[in-house]
Amino acid sequence: FASIYGGEDYDARLEPEGWTRADFDDTGWGRAAAATPPEGRLQVETDHPLRVMETLRPRSVRRTGPGVFLYDFGQNASGIVRLCVRGESGRTVTLTPAELVTADGRPNQKASGEPYRWTYTLRGGSDESWAPRFTYYGFRHVQVEGAVPEGEAGPAELPRIVSLDMQHTRSSAPEVGRFETSFALFERIHRLIRWAIRSNLASVVTDCPHREKLGWLEQTWLMGEAVHFDHDLFGLYRKQVGDILDAQAPDGLVPSIAPEYVTFEGGFRDSPEWGSAGVVLPWLLYRWHGDRETLARAWPAMTRYVDYLGRKAE
């Protein structure tokens, strides 16, 4: 099971040995089922891909209950975990990430979307290593159930965690700027802002890396100047303009998110401070990069949106 909003469950017992190799014998496999393909036109990726950009080791590990341990990685960021574990076949390890913890050390996902977790069922034998592949979350802490950290006391039948790392995933856009100061408060503020920016650079510019993961358009221009001082986002922002052009309605409306994976009601779909990104972003790309091509491509959509606003204005 895999869900960008719910997490991932993986049963290593079901994985055929060597199935990813070209010489694997798949004569016993059934045929693939035909499915309705997505609409739209497939295009080559023009932006830097998402990658694991940093690996964080746990700062502390503490027992919070019988067979329950809390890992603290010391930094709130977008990402996944990489688990290395050893134990009996069929044992399941449950990993619950969270930005915050309760007073008794339990994961608190109330503000970040719940329930979200990863589970791994062991193949058995030697050390096994696994990381989720189709999801991510914003977190600092990870609660572990069903396994005991190596060196800790616990029931002999439970698997032993050899290691558990946090892997920070984001756009691999190169960094192009640096800020340094001897004023400690500014340095801390800048470090906080950089982690927030990096944790929201995905295939779209998100506003949080957990409960929504949607391409809300307001922050693309509100934070546009700031993020361009830090990273080379030319490809990402050209792609974001393309998403806006695809999402624009026939009457000129630019919705608050692009791509528009869900239609919001009650004023959240039609809001000028979000939709205006359809006009502002092409202009900013021209200002930042001299990009006339995107400006020309977006011009008809820009004028349609301004006309749309004119018809709505009082």
C-alpha positions in Angstrom: 0.0 0.0 0.0 1.2 3.5 -0.8 -0.4 6.9 -0.4 1.2 10.4 -0.5 -1.3 11.3 2.3 -1.3 8.0 4.3 2.1 6.5 4.2 3.4 3.2 2.9 3.1 -0.5 3.9 5.7 -3.0 2.6 5.8 -6.7 3.0 9.3 -7.9 2.1 8.1 -11.6 2.1 6.2 -10.9 -1.1 9.2 -9.6 -3.0 10.5 -12.2 -5.5 14.3 -12.5 -5.3 16.0 -10.7 -8.2 12.7 -9.5 -9.8 14.4 -6.2 -11.0 17.1 -8.0 -13.0 16.8 -8.4 -16.7 17.3 -12.1 -16.5 14.6 -12.7 -14.0 12.2 -15.6 -15.0 8.7 -14.0 -15.0 7.0 -16.8 -16.9 4.8 -17.4 -13.9 3.5 -13.8 -13.7 0.1 -12.8 -14.9 -0.4 -10.3 -17.7 -0.8 -6.6 -16.8 -4.4 -5.4 -16.6 -5.4 -2.6 -19.0 -6.2 0.7 -17.3 -7.6 4.0 -18.5 -4.6 6.3 -19.0 -4.4 9.8 -17.5 -5.6 12.6 -19.7 -3.2 15.3 -21.1 0.0 15.1 -23.0 3.1 13.5 -21.5 6.1 15.8 -21.6 9.7 15.5 -20.7 10.7 16.7 -17.2 12.3 20.2 -17.5 13.0 20.7 -13.8 15.6 19.2 -11.4 14.2 15.9 -10.1 13.4 15.2 -6.4 16.2 13.4 -4.6 17.4 12.5 -1.1 19.5 15.7 -0.5 20.6 15.1 3.1 20.7 12.2 5.6 20.2 13.0 9.3 21.2 10.6 12.1 19.0 10.5 15.3 20.0 13.0 18.1 18.4 10.8 20.7 16.4 7.6 21.2 14.2 7.1 24.3 11.7 4.5 25.5 8.2 5.9 25.8 6.3 2.7 26.6 6.5 -1.1 26.5 8.2 -1.9 23.2 7.8 1.7 22.0 10.7 4.0 21.2 10.9 7.7 20.1 13.7 8.8 17.7 14.5 12.6 17.6 16.4 13.8 14.6 16.7 17.3 15.8 15.4 19.0 12.7 11.9 19.4 11.2 12.0 18.7 7.5 10.4 17.0 4.6 11.4 13.4 3.9 11.3 9.7 4.6 13.2 7.2 6.7 15.7 4.5 5.9 15.3 1.5 8.2 17.9 -1.3 8.6 16.5 -4.1 10.7 17.2 -7.8 11.6 14.7 -10.3 12.8 12.2 -13.1 12.2 10.2 -13.4 9.0 6.7 -11.9 9.3 7.5 -9.5 12.1 6.1 -6.0 11.4 7.8 -2.7 12.4 5.5 0.4 12.6 7.0 3.8 12.1 4.9 6.9 12.9 6.5 10.3 12.0 5.5 13.6 13.6 6.6 17.2 13.8 5.5 17.4 17.4 5.1 15.0 20.4 2.6 15.0 23.3 3.7 15.5 26.9 4.1 11.7 27.3 6.3 11.4 24.1 3.7 10.2 21.6 3.5 11.4 18.0 1.2 14.4 17.6 -0.2 14.6 14.0 -3.2 16.7 14.7 -1.9 19.8 12.8 -0.1 17.8 10.1 -2.6 15.2 8.9 -3.5 11.9 10.5 -3.2 9.0 10.5 0.1 8.7 8.6 2.6 5.9 9.1 5.0 3.5 7.5 5.0 -0.3 8.2 7.6 -2.8 7.2 7.2 -6.6 7.4 10.4 -8.5 7.5 11.6 -11.1 5.0 13.7 -12.7 7.7 17.4 -13.8 7.8 20.2 -11.2 7.5 20.0 -7.4 7.9 17.3 -5.8 5.8 17.2 -2.2 4.5 14.1 -0.4 3.3 12.9 3.1 2.6 9.4 4.3 1.4 9.4 5.1 -2.3 6.0 6.7 -3.1 5.3 9.1 -0.2 6.9 11.7 2.1 6.0 13.7 5.2 7.1 16.6 7.3 8.6 15.4 10.6 11.3 15.6 13.2 10.3 12.6 15.4 9.6 9.0 14.6 7.9 6.5 16.9 8.9 2.9 16.5 6.7 0.0 17.5 7.4 -3.7 17.1 11.2 -3.5 17.2 13.9 -2.7 19.7 17.0 -0.5 18.9 20.2 -2.5 18.9 21.7 -2.5 22.4 18.4 -1.8 24.2 16.7 -4.3 26.4 13.6 -5.9 25.0 11.9 -9.2 24.3 14.1 -11.6 22.4 11.5 -12.3 19.7 11.3 -8.7 18.6 13.4 -7.5 15.6 16.5 -5.4 16.3 16.8 -2.0 14.6 20.4 -1.8 13.3 19.9 1.9 12.2 17.1 4.4 11.5 18.0 7.5 9.5 15.9 10.5 8.3 16.3 11.2 4.6 15.5 14.8 3.6 13.8 14.8 0.2 13.3 17.9 -2.0 14.0 19.3 -5.4 17.6 18.9 -6.3 17.8 22.5 -7.7 21.3 23.7 -7.1 21.9 26.4 -4.5 23.0 29.7 -5.9 23.2 32.0 -3.0 24.6 32.2 0.6 23.8 34.5 3.5 26.3 34.9 6.4 26.2 37.2 9.4 27.9 37.4 12.8 24.5 38.4 14.4 23.4 35.1 15.9 19.6 35.9 15.8 19.7 36.7 12.1 21.7 33.5 11.5 19.1 31.4 13.3 16.2 33.1 11.5 17.8 32.5 8.1 18.5 28.8 8.9 14.8 28.4 9.9 13.6 30.0 6.7 16.0 27.9 4.5 14.7 24.7 6.0 11.1 25.9 5.4 11.9 26.7 1.8 13.8 23.5 1.1 11.1 21.3 2.7 8.5 22.9 0.3 10.4 22.6 -3.0 8.8 19.6 -4.6 7.4 19.2 -8.1 5.4 22.2 -7.2 6.0 24.9 -4.6 4.0 23.6 -1.7 2.9 25.4 1.5 3.4 22.3 3.8 5.1 18.9 3.2 2.5 16.8 5.0 -1.3 17.4 5.1 -1.8 19.0 1.7 1.3 18.8 -0.6 -0.7 20.9 -3.1 0.6 23.6 -5.5 -1.0 26.6 -3.8 -0.1 29.6 -6.0 0.1 32.5 -3.5 3.5 31.6 -2.0 5.0 31.2 -5.5 5.2 35.0 -5.8 5.0 36.0 -2.1 8.2 33.9 -1.5 9.4 34.2 -5.1 12.1 36.8 -4.5 13.4 35.0 -1.4 13.7 31.5 -2.9 15.4 32.7 -6.0 18.2 34.1 -3.9 18.8 30.6 -2.6 18.2 28.2 -5.4 18.2 27.9 -9.2 14.4 27.6 -9.7 14.1 28.6 -13.3 13.0 25.2 -14.4 10.6 24.7 -11.5 8.9 28.1 -12.1 8.6 27.6 -15.9 6.9 24.3 -15.0 4.7 26.1 -12.5 3.6 28.5 -15.2 2.7 25.6 -17.4 0.6 24.1 -14.6 -1.3 27.4 -14.4 -2.0 27.5 -18.1 -3.3 23.9 -17.9 -5.5 24.7 -14.9 -7.0 28.0 -16.2 -10.8 27.7 -16.7 -12.4 28.6 -20.1 -13.9 31.8 -18.5 -10.4 33.0 -17.5 -10.4 31.9 -13.8 -7.1 30.8 -12.4 -7.8 28.4 -9.5 -5.9 28.7 -6.2 -3.9 25.5 -6.8 -2.2 24.2 -10.0 -2.3 21.4 -11.0 -5.9 21.5 -9.8 -6.1 18.0 -8.3 -9.2 18.9 -6.3 -11.9 21.6 -6.8 -12.3 23.7 -3.7 -15.6 25.4 -2.8 -16.5 28.3 -0.6 -14.2 30.9 -2.1 -11.0 28.8 -1.9 -11.0 28.2 -5.7 -11.5 31.8 -6.9 -9.3 34.1 -4.9 -7.2 36.9 -6.6 -4.2 36.7 -4.3 -3.7 33.1 -5.4 -5.0 33.4 -9.0 -2.9 36.5 -9.7 0.2 34.2 -9.8 -0.9 33.6 -13.4 0.0 37.2 -14.2 2.8 37.8 -11.7 4.9 34.6 -12.3 5.6 35.1 -16.0 6.6 38.7 -15.3 8.9 37.7 -12.5 10.5 35.1 -14.7 11.2 37.8 -17.2 12.6 40.1 -14.5 14.8 37.4 -13.0 16.0 35.5 -16.1 15.1 37.7 -19.1 12.7 34.9 -20.1 10.7 36.3 -23.0 9.5 32.9 -24.2 7.5 32.1 -21.1 6.1 35.6 -21.0 4.9 35.3 -24.6 3.5 31.8 -24.1 1.6 33.0 -21.0 0.4 36.4 -22.4 -3.0 35.2 -23.7 -3.8 33.5 -20.3 -2.6 36.6 -18.4 -4.9 38.9 -20.4 -7.9 36.4 -20.0 -7.4 36.5 -16.2 -7.2 40.3 -16.0 -10.4 40.5 -18.1 -12.0 37.9 -15.8 -11.1 40.0 -12.8 -12.6 43.1 -14.5 -15.9 41.3 -15.0 -15.9 40.5 -11.3 -14.9 43.9 -9.9 -17.3 46.3 -8.3 
